[in-house]
Structures are given as structure tokens and as C-alpha cells.
């Protein structure tokens, strides 16, 4: 006799109907809310296609834990989540919502590398801001959008804490900046020369070096593919899935 599976053995799928809808709907809401609160992500379904919606907000937290008062995105949560999205055959695509001030360079690059290496369709949209290391995260998706009112700050690598004033320190900064620049250039339409010009611009920011690009400017420079809304990003993602 075939053993009947218990409810706990089933993985919830938003496109599947289960018996006793009233009971199961309440049970399904709990894991969805836990997923949203723990990782800032949620599954959504349309026309039998499932997309994973991931938010990257606040600061990208790296090897050091930031203050509890800061809103953070933790790379140790995001990277395994991205791997599970890539390996789950039921998930058809990934939508990334970005509103970040930047953060840890290596953690941000690690997340961006995972996104750019995924075979599944992926679309990103910058809402509010995609500053600093948020730029590689925005361009890592296969197609990128930016809201008309959003902005992106391009600036050189910087550090906090003790810094030794020796040539090796400046060489380290240069090589790290090259890593960011190369990734952005490889995953967008901007040239290396132009991106370096924006990074080292001294005529725009009062107390810093760099450039602020608003929505249409980011598209004109070749960093982002299109100006659009969340609906545009979702429509583009479903188009990539069905094509």
C-alpha cells in the first residue's frame, strides 16, 4: 500500500490548488510571511509561471555586523537563496527590486556575480537609489530598469578605520576599483573610459568624488537598459520566460 504523505512533506507552490482551501490558504500564508520577513523575498504566480521577487535594500552587510538601527541586506542569506532559485525547476524567473545605499564591496560583488551567472531569466529595477556597490547589483541581471525618479551614485572605493599611508594601500584600492569597473563594463553598455570618468568626476559632489545619475541619465550613459516601472519590469520578465 502506498504511504500517504503528510502535509509537512509537501513544498508550497503558489500555482497549485490543494484540498480544504480555507484551511490550507491560512497555512500557506505563514511560510510566505516568514520568507518575506526573513529574506525580503516572495514567490508570485501568473499564468502558471512562478517568479521569485527579491528585494535588496539598505546597506549590503559584509563580514562585519552593522548596527541594529541600519536596514541591511545580508549576503549570507541572499547567496543561498539565489542558488535555490536557480536550482528549483518550478521557479521560472527572478525579479530584483533595488533600493540600496551600497555597502561592503566584496559582499556586493559576490551577490552580483551569482546573479550574472544564473541561467534563468532575471530582471532588476532600481527604485529610489542604487548607489555605490548597488550599481554592479543592478547591471548583473539580464535586463535592467530604473525608475524615472531614482538615482545612482558612481564613486571610487573608500574605506573606514585605520589606513596605512603607503603605496601598497593605494595599489590595493586601485585594483579593487578595477574589479568593480570591469564587472560593470562587462554587464552593461557603458565603456571603461566613460565609467572611469564618472567615478573620478570632481566637479559635481561638494565633499566627494563621483557622479550622481538620475533615471534617464543612467540609461543615456549605458549603465541601465531602460527607464520604467515595476509593471514594465514584470512584463519584461514574463516576456523573457515565455520567449
C-alpha positions in Angstrom: 0.0 0.0 0.0 1.3 3.5 -0.9 2.0 5.6 2.1 0.1 8.9 2.2 2.4 11.9 2.6 1.8 14.2 5.5 1.2 18.0 4.9 4.7 18.8 6.1 6.3 16.7 3.2 4.8 19.0 0.6 6.5 22.2 -0.6 4.0 25.0 -1.1 3.6 26.1 -4.7 1.5 29.3 -5.3 0.2 27.8 -8.6 -1.1 24.6 -7.1 -4.6 24.1 -5.6 -4.9 21.9 -2.5 -7.9 20.3 -0.9 -9.6 22.1 2.0 -8.8 25.5 0.5 -9.8 27.6 3.5 -7.5 25.7 5.9 -4.6 25.5 3.5 -4.8 29.1 2.4 -4.2 30.1 6.1 -1.3 27.6 6.3 0.3 28.9 3.1 0.2 32.5 4.3 2.6 31.7 7.2 5.6 30.5 5.2 5.1 33.3 2.7 5.2 35.9 5.5 8.2 34.2 7.1 10.0 34.3 3.7 9.2 38.0 3.3 10.3 39.0 6.8 13.5 36.9 6.9 14.9 37.4 3.4 12.8 40.3 1.9 11.6 37.9 -0.9 8.4 36.4 -2.0 7.0 34.0 -4.7 4.3 35.2 -7.1 2.4 33.4 -9.8 0.8 34.5 -13.1 -0.4 32.3 -15.9 1.3 29.2 -14.4 4.6 31.0 -14.3 6.3 31.5 -11.0 8.7 34.3 -10.3 10.8 34.9 -7.2 10.8 38.6 -6.2 13.9 39.6 -4.2 14.5 43.0 -2.5 17.9 44.4 -1.9 17.6 47.3 0.4 19.6 49.5 2.9 23.3 48.6 3.2 24.9 45.5 1.9 26.3 43.8 5.0 29.7 42.1 4.7 31.9 40.4 7.1 31.1 42.7 10.0 27.6 43.0 11.5 26.2 46.5 11.2 24.2 48.4 13.8 20.7 47.1 14.5 19.4 50.6 13.6 20.6 50.0 10.0 18.5 48.3 7.4 20.7 45.7 5.8 20.9 43.0 3.2 22.9 40.1 4.4 25.0 38.3 1.7 24.9 35.0 3.7 21.1 35.0 3.3 21.0 36.2 -0.3 23.6 33.9 -1.9 22.0 30.6 -0.8 18.6 32.0 -1.7 19.8 32.7 -5.3 21.2 29.2 -5.6 17.9 27.7 -4.5 16.1 29.9 -7.1 18.5 28.7 -9.9 18.1 25.1 -8.9 14.4 25.0 -8.3 12.7 23.8 -11.6 9.3 25.3 -10.5 10.7 28.9 -10.4 10.8 30.4 -13.9 12.4 33.8 -13.3 13.9 36.3 -10.8 12.8 39.9 -10.2 15.2 42.1 -8.2 14.0 45.3 -6.5 16.9 47.6 -5.6 16.9 50.5 -3.1 20.4 50.5 -1.6 23.0 53.0 -0.5 25.8 50.5 -1.2 27.9 48.8 1.4 30.6 46.1 1.6 32.3 45.9 -1.8 33.2 42.2 -1.8 29.8 41.1 -0.4 28.1 43.2 -3.1 30.3 41.8 -5.9 29.7 38.2 -4.6 26.0 38.7 -4.9 26.3 40.4 -8.3 28.5 37.5 -9.6 25.9 34.9 -8.6 23.1 36.9 -10.3 25.0 37.4 -13.5 25.9 33.7 -13.6 22.3 32.5 -13.4 20.8 30.8 -16.4 17.2 31.7 -15.5 15.7 34.9 -16.8 16.4 37.8 -14.4 15.3 41.5 -14.4 16.3 44.2 -12.0 14.8 47.6 -11.3 16.3 50.5 -9.3 13.7 52.2 -7.1 14.8 55.1 -5.0 18.5 54.5 -5.3 21.1 52.1 -6.5 24.3 53.7 -5.2 27.9 52.6 -5.0 28.1 48.8 -5.0 24.4 48.8 -5.8 25.4 49.6 -9.4 27.0 46.1 -10.1 23.9 44.6 -8.5 21.6 46.5 -10.9 23.5 45.6 -14.0 24.0 41.9 -13.0 20.5 41.0 -14.2 19.9 40.1 -17.8 17.8 43.2 -18.2 17.8 46.3 -16.0 15.3 49.1 -15.4 15.4 52.3 -13.3 12.5 54.4 -12.1 12.4 57.9 -13.6 12.8 59.4 -10.1 15.6 57.0 -9.0 19.3 57.8 -8.9 22.7 56.1 -8.9 25.9 57.5 -7.3 29.1 56.4 -9.1 32.2 57.0 -6.9 35.6 55.4 -6.1 36.2 52.8 -3.5 36.6 54.1 0.0 37.2 52.6 3.5 36.7 53.3 7.1 39.0 52.8 10.1 42.8 52.7 10.1 44.6 53.2 6.8 48.3 53.0 6.2 49.7 55.8 4.0 51.9 53.6 1.9 51.9 52.9 -1.8 50.6 49.4 -1.3 47.4 50.8 0.2 46.7 52.9 -2.9 47.5 50.0 -5.2 45.0 47.8 -3.3 42.3 50.5 -3.8 43.1 50.8 -7.5 42.8 47.0 -8.0 39.6 46.8 -6.1 38.2 49.7 -8.2 39.2 47.9 -11.3 37.3 44.8 -10.2 34.1 46.9 -9.9 34.7 48.8 -13.1 35.4 45.6 -15.1 32.2 43.9 -13.8 30.0 46.9 -14.6 31.5 47.3 -18.1 31.1 43.6 -18.9 27.4 43.6 -17.8 26.3 46.9 -19.3 26.7 49.1 -22.4 29.0 51.7 -20.8 32.7 51.9 -21.8 35.5 51.5 -19.3 36.8 55.0 -20.1 33.5 56.7 -19.6 32.8 54.8 -16.3 36.2 55.9 -15.0 35.4 59.5 -15.9 32.2 59.3 -13.9 34.0 57.7 -10.9 36.7 60.4 -10.8 34.5 63.4 -11.5 35.5 66.3 -9.2 33.0 68.9 -10.5 29.7 67.6 -9.1 29.8 66.4 -5.5 30.8 69.0 -2.9 32.6 66.8 -0.4 33.2 63.7 -2.5 34.4 62.5 -5.9 32.0 60.9 -8.3 28.8 61.5 -10.3 25.0 61.2 -9.5 23.0 59.8 -12.4 19.2 60.1 -12.4 17.0 57.6 -14.2 17.2 58.9 -17.7 20.9 59.8 -17.3 21.8 56.3 -16.2 20.1 54.9 -19.4 21.8 57.6 -21.6 25.2 56.6 -20.2 24.6 52.9 -20.9 24.5 51.7 -17.3 20.8 50.7 -17.3 18.8 49.3 -20.2 15.5 51.2 -19.8 13.6 53.7 -17.7 10.4 52.0 -16.4 8.1 51.0 -13.6 7.7 47.8 -11.7 5.0 46.7 -14.1 7.4 47.2 -17.0 10.0 45.1 -15.2 7.5 42.3 -14.5 6.2 42.4 -18.1 9.7 42.1 -19.4 10.5 39.2 -17.2 7.4 37.3 -18.2 8.3 38.0 -21.9 11.8 36.5 -21.3 10.3 33.5 -19.6 7.8 32.7 -22.4 10.1 33.5 -25.3 
